[in-house]
Every structure is written in structure tokens, then in C-alpha cells.
Amino acid sequence: MKNFSLRLILILALIPASQSIFASKILIPMDESQKNHLKAYGIAFWILQNDIEVEWLLNYRGGSFMVSHYSDIEEECVIRGVSYQVIADIQASQILAEIADAEVNMESVKLEKAPKVAVYSPKSKLPWDDAVTLVMTYAEIPYDIIYDEDIIRGLLPTYDWLHLHHEDFTGQYGKFYASYKNEAWYQNQVKELESLAANLGFDKVSELKKAVVTTISNYVAGGGYLFTMCSGTDSFDIARAAMNTDICESMFDGDPADPNAQSKLDFEACFAFEDFKLVKNPLQYEFSDIDATDIHNKVGQTNDFFVLFDFSAKWDVVPTMLTQNHEKVVRGFMGQTTAFRRNLIKSSTLVMGESPKYGTAKYIHGEYGLGQWTFYGGHDPEDYTHRVNDPPTDLNLFPNSAGYRLILNNILFPAAKKKKQKT
């Protein structure tokens, strides 16, 4: 009896040691078993901030994360309500072996360093929210706010990733003139931008915006990552196309638009679009026919979905990262720019999510120089018709949002170890 008791004491004493030997990885699943997908990205980002490498298991259980086992990481998962599993080395090896199988559409990508994130947004409060800043705040991912003065003064190269907040880069103040010209927020925005343009040495806001677009484009060409949603997508490309003409009417910049502006557009300069027609009417809440809001207005919320493409994880690593999700059919949502007409998208642009029934693309990607960009149509993935003065979305109600996951894929994307392109 005495010997049995001693053996039991020895066994109990060895249990913690055996756990530390065999349970050496933390797996954060990203399939339907995950309680909080959005905060899971924040955990991955936090781990990278602490100089610990994360493995992103593409197409394995919804794009799971795996990391060396540390008790602090476990505690953080518990605090943030993120589901996780502690697994042994042999289990981790089996997972990696499964992923490495040439017949399986999976890949493991090492995330090495937390990217430094900037959001291009005016410092003053506007009567709408931005989905990207909402989800980064919810996921506890840090970011800096920068705006025109910071970009013109050369601050942009200090960041790895840039998001363009709901913005109009054409200098037409979002074409809100008809509906909101008498609102205090609109008048203040005009005054602030005119003052800012003058202080930075520009005669007109539209000229300031052209300089900003050029600087951002150079940032991407130099290896930066650009992500934008809603009107930050098409208005950016329209501004690039209109560098050599004036598309702003007098209520926006004090002089008439060039009557021949359409014929002077340079589509070669655009990242994503070509052959589009400008909407010249200053009282119409639309920049061009790129936007397919009119199509989706007819579709209605119940029938509005877009489908994510399946890419080869081993060959097309970048789009595979950007489309990681636990759902492949994602609920649609409106915006000033809701989606993009497929027939106006360049052949060089990669479509990652579309509504084929309606001839529209929602989620597109491309390269420019050494950098890459992603355009995502719509304003708020969990508020179908988010309007001016609507309250911000409470993401505590949508911790598993497939639409918001696409935003967070883009934030982690720059952290990936660069691989040589397969040929």
C-alpha cells in the first residue's frame, strides 16, 4: 500500500512536466467552432507584437492559427473570449503534414512581425463610422490616424499598411452637396479642407487630393499595402484617371468642370477600372458608372450575397490569405460604392468575391509596383444600409461576422513571410 502511494505521488508530480513536453502548441480554430472570430485576429496580432511567430493554416478549419504554447497566450485567449486548443507536438506535426500534402488545398504561412497600421481619416468627427476602425478597435489592433497633411509631409513610408477611410478623392466632398449642403458637418468639412489645402500650398481641394492620391500610389509602388472600402475605392481610381483634367463643378472648387473631362480620362493610370463614364451631374450622389448600387437596390437585402472564390493555397497564396473564412457565401451590404460592375474591371485585376447573378464584383485585388492593393465594396458588413447619422455597429453582436473577417485578413496579410513566386 505504501509503495502504491509513492507511485501515485510520483505520477501526479510528473503530470505538469508531461503536459509541458507534449502539449506544446496552441491551436486557434477559425471554423464554426470559434466563439469569436474577430477577436481571434486580435490575438494573432498581439502575439506578433510580442515577437512570437504565428503559423496561419490556410484552408485548415477556416484558416486557423497555431503558435508555440505559452501560458500568457492561453490567458489572453480566455480574457478575450477566443476559443483555443492546447495540442501536443505530435498533433501539430500531423496537422502540418496534412497541410503539406500536395493533393490537399492547404498551406501554412508564417506570420513574423505585426505590421504598423495607419488609417487615412480626417481628424474631425464625421456623421458616419468606418467599418475598419470599428473592427480594429473591437479586435484590439492598434492603429494611427493620419490625413492629408501627414501624407504630403512624407509620413506614409513609416507604415506597412494603409486603410482609406470613407473618402472622396475627386474633391467633390462625397457629392453630398444636394442633400447636405446646409448641414453644419458638411459646411465644416468644406471649410476645414479648404483651409488645409491652402496651408499645404494648394489652390483647390481637388488639387490637394490629386497630390495625396499620387503620394499614396507611390507608397504602394514602393511596397506598401493599401486597403479601402466604399467610396475610397472608385473615387481613388477616378482621381488617378483625372489627373490631367478638372471634373469638379463650381460648387466644389470655384470654377466649372472641363466639358471634355470624359475624353481626357487616362484609364491606363487606374489600379482596377477602365472605360467607365463619369456622372457629371453635381446634384447626383454618384461618381461614375463603376458603382453598382443601382443594381443591388433592386436585389434587396434578402437576396444580396456574394461568393468568395476558391484559390490554390499552394500556388495562389496571397488571394488565399485574403479570402480565409468560415463561410464562402457572404451576406451583401450597401454603401455609396456598393459593388463594381464586372465589365468595367481591368483584366489584370483579380476578382476574389462576386455576385455572378448580377454581374458585379464585391472584393478585388491587384499589384502595383512592389506593393499590393485591395478594394472592398460597401460600407458596413453588418449594417445593410448604413446611412449618415446612423449609430455605429456594435460588434459584440457580430463576433463571427464573415464580412468583417475579410477586413482582418487584409490587416494580417503584410505580416506574412514573403515566399518566392512559384513558376
Beta strands, then each sheet from edge to edge (+ up, - down):
strand 1: 25-28
strand 2: 54-58
strand 3: 64-68
strand 4: 85-87
strand 5: 107-111
strand 6: 117-120
strand 7: 144-146
strand 8: 161-164
strand 9: 225-229
strand 10: 305-308
strand 11: 329-331
strand 12: 340-341
strand 13: 350-355
strand 14: 360-368
strand 15: 371-376
sheet 1: 4+ 1- 3+ 2- 5+
sheet 2: 7+ 6+ 8+ 9+ 15+ 14- 12+
sheet 3: 7+ 6+ 8+ 9+ 15+ 14- 13+ 10- 11+
end
